[in-house]
Amino acid sequence: MSLISQVFGDEIFDPFLSMVNKCPVLNTPTDWKETLDAHVFVFDLPGLKKEEVKVEVTDGRVLQISGERNEEEKDDKSKDRKDRFHRVERFRGKFLRRFRLPENAKTDEVKASMENGVLKVTIPKHEVQKPPKKVIQIEGN
């Protein structure tokens, strides 16, 4: 039996995974997809209720998702005992994600829904008018 398995057991020690589990940004997986009609964001927020999550558009074009995953409440029975965690990997505390939206985002028509710990934010798009080309006459001989 190797020294590593004696110290850590059969589990493979992964310092990157430990960092991910403690980082609220890395521990809030997000997909951003652009369709023909909208920008669609999907956030994995397991164990959270919609009341614990806030969706905002700030500074004109910044989508901001925030919330807090609280510590588990202890019931009266567990206060008498001395419970001991063997492992704590789930992130607890506040989280905040921000995304700068492109010019074609209709920020006044944002819609959000949440089901089974998955938050879906849909932002419709509009066509951005490009400024017309202006031909400049070259002077000289």
DSSP file with accessible surface (Angstrom, degrees, kcal/mol):
  #  RESIDUE AA STRUCTURE BP1 BP2  ACC     N-H-->O    O-->H-N    N-H-->O    O-->H-N    TCO  KAPPA ALPHA  PHI   PSI    X-CA   Y-CA   Z-CA
    1    1 A M              0   0  173      0, 0.0     2,-0.0     0, 0.0     5,-0.0   0.000 360.0 360.0 360.0 131.8    0.0    0.0    0.0
    2    2 A S     >  -     0   0   68      1,-0.1     4,-1.7     4,-0.0     5,-0.1  -0.309 360.0-116.6 -75.7 161.2    1.4    3.4   -1.0
    3    3 A L  H  > S+     0   0  125      1,-0.2     4,-2.2     2,-0.2     5,-0.2   0.890 114.2  55.5 -63.4 -38.1    2.0    6.2    1.4
    4    4 A I  H  > S+     0   0  112      1,-0.2     4,-3.3     2,-0.2     5,-0.3   0.936 108.4  46.3 -62.7 -46.1   -0.6    8.4   -0.4
    5    5 A S  H  > S+     0   0   29      1,-0.2     4,-1.4     2,-0.2    -1,-0.2   0.825 110.5  54.6 -69.1 -27.3   -3.3    5.8   -0.1
    6    6 A Q  H  < S+     0   0  121     -4,-1.7    -1,-0.2     2,-0.2    -2,-0.2   0.906 116.6  37.3 -68.0 -37.9   -2.5    5.3    3.6
    7    7 A V  H  < S+     0   0   98     -4,-2.2    -2,-0.2     1,-0.1    -3,-0.2   0.933 132.6  24.5 -78.6 -47.4   -2.8    9.1    4.1
    8    8 A F  H >< S-     0   0   98     -4,-3.3     3,-0.8     1,-0.3    -3,-0.2   0.449  98.7-135.3-101.1  -1.2   -5.8    9.8    1.8
    9    9 A G  T 3<  -     0   0   33     -4,-1.4    -1,-0.3    -5,-0.3    -2,-0.1  -0.445  60.7 -35.8  77.9-156.3   -7.5    6.4    1.7
   10   10 A D  T 3  S+     0   0  159     -2,-0.1     2,-0.2    -4,-0.1    -1,-0.2   0.561 110.9 104.4 -80.2  -6.5   -8.6    5.1   -1.7
   11   11 A E  S <  S-     0   0   87     -3,-0.8     2,-0.5    -6,-0.1    -3,-0.1  -0.523  74.9-123.6 -78.2 141.1   -9.6    8.5   -2.9
   12   12 A I        -     0   0  145     -2,-0.2     2,-0.4     1,-0.0    -2,-0.1  -0.719  25.3-128.2 -83.4 127.1   -7.4   10.3   -5.3
   13   13 A F        -     0   0  107     -2,-0.5    -1,-0.0     4,-0.0    -5,-0.0  -0.623  29.2-179.9 -78.8 126.2   -6.3   13.7   -4.0
   14   14 A D     >  -     0   0   73     -2,-0.4     4,-2.0     1,-0.1     5,-0.2  -0.895  15.0-170.0-130.2 101.5   -7.0   16.5   -6.5
   15   15 A P  H  > S+     0   0   83      0, 0.0     4,-2.0     0, 0.0     5,-0.1   0.853  89.2  56.0 -62.5 -31.9   -6.0   19.9   -5.4
   16   16 A F  H  > S+     0   0  125      2,-0.2     4,-2.6     1,-0.2     5,-0.2   0.938 106.2  49.9 -65.0 -44.0   -7.8   21.5   -8.3
   17   17 A L  H  > S+     0   0   78      1,-0.2     4,-2.4     2,-0.2    -1,-0.2   0.914 109.0  52.6 -61.6 -39.0  -11.1   19.9   -7.4
   18   18 A S  H  X S+     0   0   38     -4,-2.0     4,-1.0     1,-0.2    -1,-0.2   0.911 110.2  48.1 -62.2 -40.4  -10.7   21.1   -3.8
   19   19 A M  H >X S+     0   0  100     -4,-2.0     4,-0.9     1,-0.2     3,-0.6   0.925 110.4  51.5 -66.5 -41.9  -10.2   24.6   -5.1
   20   20 A V  H >< S+     0   0   25     -4,-2.6     3,-0.8     1,-0.2    -2,-0.2   0.921 107.4  52.8 -60.5 -44.2  -13.3   24.4   -7.4
   21   21 A N  H 3< S+     0   0   30     -4,-2.4    -1,-0.2     1,-0.2    -2,-0.2   0.758 112.4  44.8 -66.4 -23.7  -15.5   23.2   -4.5
   22   22 A K  H << S+     0   0  161     -4,-1.0    -1,-0.2    -3,-0.6    -2,-0.2   0.546  96.5  85.3 -95.7  -9.5  -14.4   26.2   -2.3
   23   23 A C    <X  -     0   0   37     -4,-0.9     4,-1.9    -3,-0.8     5,-0.1  -0.834  63.1-156.7 -99.6 117.2  -14.8   28.8   -5.1
   24   24 A P  T  4 S+     0   0   40      0, 0.0    -1,-0.1     0, 0.0    71,-0.0   0.812  93.6  49.7 -63.6 -28.9  -18.3   30.2   -5.5
   25   25 A V  T >4 S+     0   0   65      1,-0.2     3,-1.4     2,-0.2    -5,-0.1   0.948 114.8  41.5 -74.5 -46.8  -17.7   31.3   -9.1
   26   26 A L  T 34 S+     0   0   86      1,-0.3    -1,-0.2    -7,-0.1    -6,-0.1   0.755 111.2  58.6 -71.6 -21.1  -16.3   28.0  -10.2
   27   27 A N  T 3< S+     0   0   37     -4,-1.9    -1,-0.3     1,-0.2    -2,-0.2   0.233  91.9  72.9 -94.0  12.8  -18.9   26.1   -8.3
   28   28 A T  S <  S-     0   0    5     -3,-1.4    -1,-0.2    -5,-0.1    17,-0.1  -0.726  78.7-156.2-121.5  76.6  -21.8   27.8  -10.2
   29   29 A P        -     0   0   64      0, 0.0    15,-2.3     0, 0.0     2,-0.4  -0.299  15.2-173.4 -60.0 137.7  -21.6   26.1  -13.6
   30   30 A T  E     -A   43   0A  33     13,-0.2     2,-0.4     2,-0.0    13,-0.2  -0.996  18.8-160.8-137.7 138.7  -23.1   28.2  -16.4
   31   31 A D  E     -A   42   0A 114     11,-2.5    11,-2.5    -2,-0.4     2,-0.5  -0.957   6.6-165.6-114.2 138.9  -23.9   27.7  -20.0
   32   32 A W  E     +A   41   0A 109     -2,-0.4     2,-0.4     9,-0.2     9,-0.2  -0.979  12.6 178.0-125.2 115.8  -24.4   30.7  -22.4
   33   33 A K  E     -A   40   0A 129      7,-3.2     7,-3.6    -2,-0.5     2,-0.6  -0.950  17.9-150.8-119.9 137.9  -26.0   29.9  -25.7
   34   34 A E  E     -A   39   0A 110     -2,-0.4     5,-0.2     5,-0.2     2,-0.2  -0.932  18.8-178.8-108.6 123.3  -26.9   32.3  -28.4
   35   35 A T        -     0   0   50      3,-3.3     0, 0.0    -2,-0.6     0, 0.0  -0.464  47.4 -90.4-103.8-176.1  -29.9   31.3  -30.6
   36   36 A L  S    S+     0   0  162      1,-0.2     3,-0.1    -2,-0.2    -1,-0.0   0.844 125.6  27.3 -63.6 -31.4  -31.3   33.2  -33.6
   37   37 A D  S    S+     0   0  126      1,-0.2    88,-2.5    87,-0.1     2,-0.3   0.591 124.0   8.4-107.8 -16.1  -33.7   35.0  -31.3
   38   38 A A  E     - B   0 124A   8     86,-0.3    -3,-3.3    67,-0.1     2,-0.5  -0.982  60.4-109.7-158.8 166.0  -32.1   35.2  -27.9
   39   39 A H  E     -AB  34 123A   0     84,-2.9    84,-3.0    -2,-0.3     2,-0.5  -0.935  38.3-161.8-101.2 129.6  -29.2   34.8  -25.5
   40   40 A V  E     -AB  33 122A  12     -7,-3.6    -7,-3.2    -2,-0.5     2,-0.4  -0.969   7.5-169.3-122.1 123.6  -30.0   31.9  -23.1
   41   41 A F  E     -AB  32 121A   0     80,-3.1    80,-2.7    -2,-0.5     2,-0.4  -0.921   0.7-168.6-109.9 135.9  -28.1   31.4  -19.8
   42   42 A V  E     -AB  31 120A  41    -11,-2.5   -11,-2.5    -2,-0.4     2,-0.4  -0.992   5.3-170.9-127.6 122.5  -28.5   28.1  -17.8
   43   43 A F  E     -AB  30 119A   0     76,-2.9    76,-2.4    -2,-0.4     2,-0.7  -0.947  19.2-138.7-115.6 131.4  -27.1   28.0  -14.2
   44   44 A D  E     + B   0 118A  76    -15,-2.3    74,-0.2    -2,-0.4    73,-0.1  -0.807  32.8 161.5 -87.9 114.6  -26.8   24.9  -12.1
   45   45 A L    >   -     0   0    2     72,-3.5     3,-1.8    -2,-0.7    73,-0.1  -0.520  19.5-167.7-130.6  63.9  -27.9   25.9   -8.6
   46   46 A P  T 3  S+     0   0   87      0, 0.0    71,-0.1     0, 0.0     3,-0.1  -0.238  70.5  14.2 -61.7 138.3  -28.7   22.6   -6.9
   47   47 A G  T 3  S+     0   0   78      1,-0.3     2,-0.3    22,-0.0    70,-0.1   0.390  99.1 117.3  83.7  -4.5  -30.6   22.8   -3.6
   48   48 A L    <   -     0   0   12     -3,-1.8     2,-0.3    69,-0.1    -1,-0.3  -0.743  54.3-142.2 -98.8 148.0  -31.5   26.5   -4.0
   49   49 A K    >   -     0   0  134     -2,-0.3     3,-2.1    -3,-0.1     4,-0.3  -0.694  29.7-109.7 -98.9 159.9  -35.1   27.8   -4.3
   50   50 A K  G >  S+     0   0  144      1,-0.3     3,-1.4    -2,-0.3    -1,-0.1   0.818 118.1  62.5 -61.0 -27.8  -36.0   30.7   -6.6
   51   51 A E  G 3  S+     0   0  142      1,-0.2    -1,-0.3     3,-0.0    -3,-0.0   0.695  99.8  55.1 -69.2 -17.6  -36.4   33.0   -3.5
   52   52 A E  G <  S+     0   0   64     -3,-2.1    16,-1.1    15,-0.1     2,-0.4   0.415  99.9  72.9 -95.4   3.0  -32.7   32.5   -2.7
   53   53 A V  E <   -D   67   0B  22     -3,-1.4     2,-0.4    -4,-0.3    14,-0.2  -0.931  62.8-158.4-123.2 140.6  -31.5   33.7   -6.1
   54   54 A K  E     -D   66   0B 118     12,-3.2    12,-2.3    -2,-0.4     2,-0.5  -0.976   2.2-165.7-121.7 129.9  -31.5   37.2   -7.5
   55   55 A V  E     +D   65   0B  50     -2,-0.4     2,-0.3    10,-0.2    10,-0.2  -0.969  21.5 162.0-115.4 124.8  -31.4   38.0  -11.3
   56   56 A E  E     -D   64   0B  61      8,-2.6     8,-3.2    -2,-0.5     2,-0.5  -0.962  36.9-141.9-139.3 156.1  -30.6   41.6  -12.3
   57   57 A V  E     +D   63   0B  52     -2,-0.3     2,-0.3     6,-0.2     3,-0.2  -0.990  34.7 179.1-114.8 117.7  -29.4   43.7  -15.2
   58   58 A T  E  >  +D   62   0B  31      4,-3.0     4,-2.2    -2,-0.5     3,-0.4  -0.791  54.7  18.4-117.0 162.3  -27.0   46.3  -13.9
   59   59 A D  T  4 S-     0   0  142     -2,-0.3     2,-1.7     1,-0.3    -1,-0.2   0.821 121.6 -73.6  49.5  34.3  -25.0   49.1  -15.6
   60   60 A G  T  4 S+     0   0   51     -3,-0.2    -1,-0.3     1,-0.2    47,-0.1  -0.229 128.8  26.8  83.2 -49.8  -27.2   48.9  -18.7
   61   61 A R  T  4 S+     0   0   90     -2,-1.7    40,-3.7    -3,-0.4     2,-0.6   0.008  86.8 109.5-141.2  33.3  -25.9   45.6  -20.1
   62   62 A V  E  <  -DE  58 100B  10     -4,-2.2    -4,-3.0    38,-0.2     2,-0.5  -0.941  52.5-149.8-115.9 116.0  -24.5   43.4  -17.3
   63   63 A L  E     -DE  57  99B   0     36,-2.8    36,-2.3    -2,-0.6     2,-0.5  -0.719  18.9-169.0 -80.9 126.5  -26.4   40.3  -16.3
   64   64 A Q  E     -DE  56  98B  24     -8,-3.2    -8,-2.6    -2,-0.5     2,-0.5  -0.981  11.6-175.0-125.5 124.4  -25.9   39.6  -12.6
   65   65 A I  E     +DE  55  97B   0     32,-2.6    32,-2.8    -2,-0.5     2,-0.3  -0.977  18.7 160.2-116.2 126.1  -26.9   36.4  -10.8
   66   66 A S  E     +DE  54  96B  24    -12,-2.3   -12,-3.2    -2,-0.5     2,-0.3  -0.930   3.2 130.1-142.2 166.1  -26.4   36.3   -7.1
   67   67 A G  E     -DE  53  95B  16     28,-1.7    28,-2.2    -2,-0.3     2,-0.4  -0.978  39.9-104.6 173.3-169.7  -27.6   34.4   -4.1
   68   68 A E  E     - E   0  94B  77    -16,-1.1     2,-0.7    -2,-0.3    26,-0.2  -0.984   6.8-153.0-149.2 132.6  -26.6   32.5   -1.0
   69   69 A R  E     - E   0  93B  37     24,-2.7    24,-3.2    -2,-0.4     2,-0.1  -0.941  31.3-148.9-103.3 112.8  -26.5   28.8    0.0
   70   70 A N        -     0   0   92     -2,-0.7     3,-0.1    22,-0.2    -2,-0.0  -0.379  20.5 -92.1 -83.3 162.3  -26.9   28.7    3.8
   71   71 A E        -     0   0  138      1,-0.1     2,-0.2    -2,-0.1    -1,-0.1  -0.319  54.2 -92.8 -62.4 151.0  -25.5   26.3    6.3
   72   72 A E        -     0   0  112      1,-0.1     2,-0.3    -2,-0.0    -1,-0.1  -0.467  43.1-118.7 -66.8 135.4  -27.8   23.4    7.1
   73   73 A E        -     0   0  191     -2,-0.2     2,-0.4    -3,-0.1    -1,-0.1  -0.596  24.2-134.2 -76.6 139.7  -29.9   24.2   10.1
   74   74 A K        -     0   0  143     -2,-0.3     2,-0.1     2,-0.0    -1,-0.0  -0.768  14.2-136.1 -95.6 136.0  -29.4   21.8   13.0
   75   75 A D     >  -     0   0   95     -2,-0.4     4,-1.1     1,-0.1     3,-0.4  -0.329  32.1 -98.0 -82.2 171.5  -32.4   20.4   14.8
   76   76 A D  H  > S+     0   0  122      1,-0.2     4,-0.8     2,-0.2     3,-0.3   0.845 121.0  57.6 -60.0 -33.7  -32.6   20.3   18.6
   77   77 A K  H >> S+     0   0  160      1,-0.2     4,-1.0     2,-0.2     3,-0.6   0.902 104.0  50.8 -66.0 -39.4  -31.6   16.6   18.6
   78   78 A S  H 34 S+     0   0   10     -3,-0.4     5,-0.5     1,-0.2    -1,-0.2   0.736  99.7  65.2 -74.9 -18.5  -28.3   17.3   16.8
   79   79 A K  H 3< S+     0   0  139     -4,-1.1    -1,-0.2    -3,-0.3    -2,-0.2   0.847 100.9  51.1 -68.7 -32.0  -27.3   20.1   19.2
   80   80 A D  H << S+     0   0  143     -4,-0.8    -1,-0.2    -3,-0.6    -2,-0.2   0.848 108.8  58.6 -73.3 -33.4  -27.1   17.6   22.0
   81   81 A R  S  < S-     0   0  155     -4,-1.0     2,-0.9     1,-0.0     0, 0.0  -0.518  87.5-121.8 -90.7 162.2  -24.9   15.3   20.1
   82   82 A K        -     0   0  206     -2,-0.2     2,-0.1     2,-0.0    -3,-0.1  -0.812  32.3-159.9-104.9  91.4  -21.5   16.2   18.7
   83   83 A D        -     0   0   88     -2,-0.9     2,-0.5    -5,-0.5    -5,-0.0  -0.420   3.2-156.1 -69.4 147.2  -22.0   15.6   14.9
   84   84 A R        -     0   0  186     -2,-0.1     2,-0.3     0, 0.0    -2,-0.0  -0.983   6.0-144.2-131.5 121.0  -18.8   15.2   13.0
   85   85 A F        -     0   0  131     -2,-0.5     3,-0.1     1,-0.1     0, 0.0  -0.656   8.4-169.2 -80.0 138.1  -18.4   15.8    9.3
   86   86 A H  S    S+     0   0  156      1,-0.4     2,-0.3    -2,-0.3    -1,-0.1   0.679  78.0   7.3 -93.6 -24.2  -16.0   13.5    7.5
   87   87 A R        -     0   0  124      0, 0.0     2,-0.4     0, 0.0    -1,-0.4  -0.951  56.2-168.6-159.2 135.9  -16.0   15.6    4.4
   88   88 A V        +     0   0   86     -2,-0.3    -3,-0.0    -3,-0.1     3,-0.0  -0.949  28.3 143.5-129.1 108.7  -17.5   18.9    3.4
   89   89 A E        +     0   0   78     -2,-0.4     2,-0.3     2,-0.1    -1,-0.1   0.599  40.0  98.3-117.4 -23.1  -17.4   19.6   -0.4
   90   90 A R  S    S-     0   0  144      1,-0.1     2,-0.2   -68,-0.0   -69,-0.1  -0.553  77.5-116.4 -75.6 133.1  -20.6   21.5   -1.1
   91   91 A F        -     0   0   23     -2,-0.3     2,-0.4   -64,-0.1   -69,-0.1  -0.426  32.3-172.9 -68.9 136.6  -20.1   25.2   -1.3
   92   92 A R        +     0   0   44     -2,-0.2     2,-0.3   -70,-0.1   -22,-0.2  -0.985  43.0  43.6-128.2 143.1  -22.0   27.3    1.3
   93   93 A G  E    S-E   69   0B  21    -24,-3.2   -24,-2.7    -2,-0.4     2,-0.1  -0.790  92.0 -23.8 122.7-167.4  -22.1   31.1    1.3
   94   94 A K  E     -E   68   0B 152     -2,-0.3     2,-0.3   -26,-0.2   -26,-0.2  -0.476  50.8-170.5 -83.1 151.2  -22.7   33.9   -1.2
   95   95 A F  E     -E   67   0B   8    -28,-2.2   -28,-1.7    -2,-0.1     2,-0.3  -0.966   5.0-174.8-137.4 156.9  -22.1   33.6   -4.9
   96   96 A L  E     -E   66   0B  68     -2,-0.3     2,-0.4   -30,-0.2   -30,-0.2  -0.954   2.1-176.8-153.5 127.0  -22.1   36.2   -7.7
   97   97 A R  E     -E   65   0B  49    -32,-2.8   -32,-2.6    -2,-0.3     2,-0.4  -0.990   6.8-170.4-125.3 138.7  -21.8   35.8  -11.5
   98   98 A R  E     -E   64   0B 150     -2,-0.4     2,-0.4   -34,-0.2   -34,-0.2  -0.991   5.2-176.0-131.1 141.2  -21.7   38.6  -14.0
   99   99 A F  E     -E   63   0B  30    -36,-2.3   -36,-2.8    -2,-0.4     2,-0.5  -0.992  23.9-134.0-136.9 124.7  -21.8   38.6  -17.8
  100  100 A R  E     -E   62   0B 159     -2,-0.4   -38,-0.2   -38,-0.2    -2,-0.0  -0.678  29.7-140.7 -77.8 122.0  -21.5   41.6  -20.1
  101  101 A L        -     0   0    1    -40,-3.7    -1,-0.0    -2,-0.5     6,-0.0  -0.562  15.3-110.9 -85.2 148.3  -24.2   41.3  -22.6
  102  102 A P    >   -     0   0   44      0, 0.0     3,-1.8     0, 0.0    -1,-0.1  -0.214  34.4 -99.7 -72.1 168.4  -23.7   42.2  -26.3
  103  103 A E  T 3  S+     0   0  130      1,-0.3    -2,-0.1     3,-0.0    23,-0.0   0.769 118.0  64.5 -60.5 -26.2  -25.4   45.3  -27.9
  104  104 A N  T 3  S+     0   0   29     21,-0.1    22,-2.2    24,-0.1     2,-0.4   0.433  76.0 112.5 -83.3   5.8  -28.1   43.2  -29.4
  105  105 A A  B <   -F  125   0C   6     -3,-1.8     2,-1.4    20,-0.2    20,-0.2  -0.628  63.7-142.3 -81.9 129.1  -29.6   42.1  -26.0
  106  106 A K    >   -     0   0   62     18,-3.1     3,-2.0    -2,-0.4    -1,-0.1  -0.697  23.3-179.2 -86.7  87.4  -33.0   43.5  -25.2
  107  107 A T  G >  S+     0   0   48     -2,-1.4     3,-0.6     1,-0.3    -1,-0.2   0.640  74.0  63.0 -70.0 -12.2  -32.3   44.0  -21.5
  108  108 A D  G 3  S+     0   0  134      1,-0.2    -1,-0.3    -3,-0.1    -2,-0.1   0.470 102.4  51.5 -89.5   1.5  -35.8   45.3  -20.8
  109  109 A E  G <  S+     0   0   91     -3,-2.0    -1,-0.2    15,-0.1    -2,-0.1  -0.017  73.9 146.9-125.4  30.2  -37.3   41.9  -21.8
  110  110 A V    <   -     0   0   43     -3,-0.6     2,-0.4    13,-0.1    13,-0.2  -0.445  25.7-168.0 -70.6 137.1  -35.3   39.5  -19.7
  111  111 A K  E     -C  122   0A 156     11,-2.5    11,-3.1    -2,-0.1     2,-0.4  -0.975   3.6-171.4-126.9 143.5  -37.2   36.4  -18.5
  112  112 A A  E     +C  121   0A  57     -2,-0.4     2,-0.3     9,-0.2     9,-0.2  -0.987   6.4 174.7-135.3 143.4  -36.1   33.9  -15.8
  113  113 A S  E     -C  120   0A  74      7,-2.3     7,-3.2    -2,-0.4     2,-0.4  -0.980  11.8-156.7-142.8 154.5  -37.4   30.6  -14.7
  114  114 A M  E     +C  119   0A  42     -2,-0.3     2,-0.3     5,-0.2     5,-0.2  -0.996  16.0 164.9-138.5 131.1  -36.2   28.0  -12.2
  115  115 A E  E >   -C  118   0A 148      3,-2.0     3,-1.5    -2,-0.4    -2,-0.0  -0.976  69.5  -9.6-147.1 129.9  -37.0   24.3  -12.0
  116  116 A N  T 3  S-     0   0  151     -2,-0.3     3,-0.1     1,-0.3   -67,-0.1   0.854 128.9 -51.0  53.3  40.6  -35.2   21.5  -10.1
  117  117 A G  T 3  S+     0   0   11    -69,-0.2   -72,-3.5     1,-0.2     2,-0.5   0.633 112.8 117.2  77.1  13.1  -32.3   23.7   -9.2
  118  118 A V  E <   -BC  44 115A  54     -3,-1.5    -3,-2.0   -74,-0.2     2,-0.5  -0.962  49.7-157.3-117.7 118.3  -31.7   24.9  -12.7
  119  119 A L  E     -BC  43 114A   7    -76,-2.4   -76,-2.9    -2,-0.5     2,-0.5  -0.821   6.6-166.7 -94.4 130.0  -32.1   28.6  -13.5
  120  120 A K  E     -BC  42 113A 100     -7,-3.2    -7,-2.3    -2,-0.5     2,-0.5  -0.978   3.2-172.4-120.5 122.7  -32.8   29.6  -17.1
  121  121 A V  E     -BC  41 112A   0    -80,-2.7   -80,-3.1    -2,-0.5     2,-0.5  -0.969   4.2-166.8-116.7 124.2  -32.4   33.3  -18.1
  122  122 A T  E     -BC  40 111A  45    -11,-3.1   -11,-2.5    -2,-0.5   -82,-0.2  -0.957   5.6-174.5-116.5 127.5  -33.6   34.2  -21.6
  123  123 A I  E     -B   39   0A   0    -84,-3.0   -84,-2.9    -2,-0.5   -13,-0.1  -0.955  21.4-136.4-122.9 108.8  -32.7   37.6  -23.1
  124  124 A P  E     -B   38   0A  30      0, 0.0   -18,-3.1     0, 0.0     2,-0.3  -0.172  19.1-133.9 -60.4 158.1  -34.3   38.3  -26.5
  125  125 A K  B     -F  105   0C  45    -88,-2.5     2,-0.3   -20,-0.2   -20,-0.2  -0.801  14.2-163.2-112.1 155.6  -32.2   39.9  -29.2
  126  126 A H        -     0   0   82    -22,-2.2     2,-0.4    -2,-0.3   -88,-0.0  -0.922  35.5 -94.9-129.4 160.6  -32.8   42.8  -31.6
  127  127 A E        -     0   0  164     -2,-0.3     2,-0.5     1,-0.0   -22,-0.0  -0.587  35.0-135.9 -78.5 130.3  -30.9   43.6  -34.8
  128  128 A V        -     0   0   59     -2,-0.4     2,-0.5     1,-0.0   -24,-0.1  -0.767  16.9-131.5 -88.7 124.3  -28.2   46.1  -34.3
  129  129 A Q        -     0   0  158     -2,-0.5    -1,-0.0     1,-0.0    -2,-0.0  -0.663  17.0-142.6 -76.6 124.1  -28.1   48.8  -37.0
  130  130 A K        -     0   0  181     -2,-0.5     3,-0.1     1,-0.1    -1,-0.0  -0.669  28.1-103.4 -83.9 142.0  -24.7   49.3  -38.4
  131  131 A P        -     0   0  113      0, 0.0    -1,-0.1     0, 0.0     3,-0.1  -0.345  45.0-100.6 -63.8 143.9  -23.8   52.9  -39.3
  132  132 A P        -     0   0  122      0, 0.0     2,-0.2     0, 0.0    -3,-0.0  -0.308  38.1-105.7 -65.3 150.5  -24.0   53.5  -43.0
  133  133 A K        -     0   0  208     -3,-0.1     2,-0.5     1,-0.0    -3,-0.0  -0.526  30.1-154.0 -74.2 143.2  -20.7   53.6  -44.9
  134  134 A K        -     0   0  173     -2,-0.2     2,-0.5    -3,-0.1    -1,-0.0  -0.984   7.6-141.6-121.6 122.7  -19.5   57.0  -46.0
  135  135 A V        -     0   0  124     -2,-0.5     2,-0.5     1,-0.0    -2,-0.0  -0.720  14.8-150.9 -86.8 129.0  -17.3   57.3  -49.0
  136  136 A I        -     0   0  120     -2,-0.5     2,-0.3     0, 0.0    -2,-0.0  -0.874  11.4-131.3-103.5 126.6  -14.6   59.9  -48.6
  137  137 A Q        -     0   0  159     -2,-0.5     2,-0.5     1,-0.0     0, 0.0  -0.575  19.1-132.0 -75.7 136.2  -13.3   61.7  -51.7
  138  138 A I        -     0   0  162     -2,-0.3     2,-0.2     2,-0.0    -1,-0.0  -0.784  21.5-150.6 -91.4 125.3   -9.5   61.7  -52.0
  139  139 A E        +     0   0  184     -2,-0.5     2,-0.2     2,-0.0    -1,-0.0  -0.586  47.9  60.9 -92.5 157.9   -8.2   65.2  -52.8
  140  140 A G              0   0   71     -2,-0.2    -2,-0.0     0, 0.0     0, 0.0  -0.687 360.0 360.0 121.6-176.4   -5.0   65.9  -54.7
  141  141 A N              0   0  224     -2,-0.2    -2,-0.0     0, 0.0     0, 0.0  -0.281 360.0 360.0 -73.9 360.0   -3.5   65.3  -58.1
